[in-house]
Amino acid sequence: MDLPKFQFLYAQLAAASSGDTLDDSLWNALLNRYFPQDEFIIAQHDKLADATETKTNFNIQSVIGAAATRHVILIEHKHAFNDGQTTGWADAAAQLTRYMLQARDENKRTRNLQETDVLPYSMYGIVSVGIHSRFCILPPTADTLHGFPGTTPVPLHVRDDAQEIMRLLNDLVEKTAPYGLSSSVELPSA
């Protein structure tokens, strides 16, 4: 968060009472910094294949070839005015869980797997409410989100915990790149 761009976007978000555009701008800038565009597709407000109205705030797909991708990270956030409200966190986590289960089913279909088959990898998620975020994991056989290994249940503040968020984003790149074209990606420094 030392870069002027991130400082500007944070200041705009912190001053706002609501607004997807500001939330999306900050996350869009962060994700594009950490996830190499040759390896990942970052889709904003993406509708999953079988969903009628399901749109994730961000859907990160690992590119596995000229004709295929895999959903590896999904992000759901609620407006800044929900910050600090228990219901905002519960709603965002429930929404993200539904989206991740749908994405996992879609990943199975693209690999021609049966519904009962287990994917050989976990999916990851970020739940964000206002200027706070929690990182999570959906193991291959789970139907509920778990805390990301090495994190606390306390939400991370996008500015105050910037070093930890950058470390976690680097960790996510390392964990998801092997499911794409290559596992050799150069990570931005924290």
Phi, psi and omega in degrees: 000012180281339181290140180306324180300314181291324178296317179297311182296322177296314180301320179294317180293314182297329182277344184275149174267340176193172174133110177302322186302316181291315178302312182296322182298314180295311180294322178300316179295316180296312183295319180292336176286322188264328185259108184302131184294339176284340185253334188227150170249126178253107181259130180258133181051051184270135176266128178291156189307310185266006184273145177272314180232007184286118177227118175283154174294315174218141179229113181260123181245136176274128181281123182247003178164182183293340185238009185209151173223169173229135173290126180237331180217132174237147182231133176232130176225154177248158183304159179300330182290347175273354184303130179086355180265129180301320182295326177299317178293315182297316179297314181295318180294318179296317178298312181298320178301312178301314181297318182292322177295320176295318180294321178297318177298319178296319177299321178296315180298319182291340177261007181058040177264155175283161180300327182277349179290154181251131175292148182276018182210156175275159171250157184237155180215161173229125175255125184231132175232113182061239183256019178237147182219152172233138178259142184216172181223144172244098179300159186304329183252004183268154175246005178228154179284147175239155175297143179296133181307134178087005178248161176261163177288352180285128179299146179270134178276129188301331178263309185294330180250029185302319181298318179292319178297318178296320177297317180293321177296318175300318179298318178297320177299314180298322183284333185257339180300324180299341179271006180247210185293321180209166178253009181254091177241143177272122185267142174295149178287151182284000000 
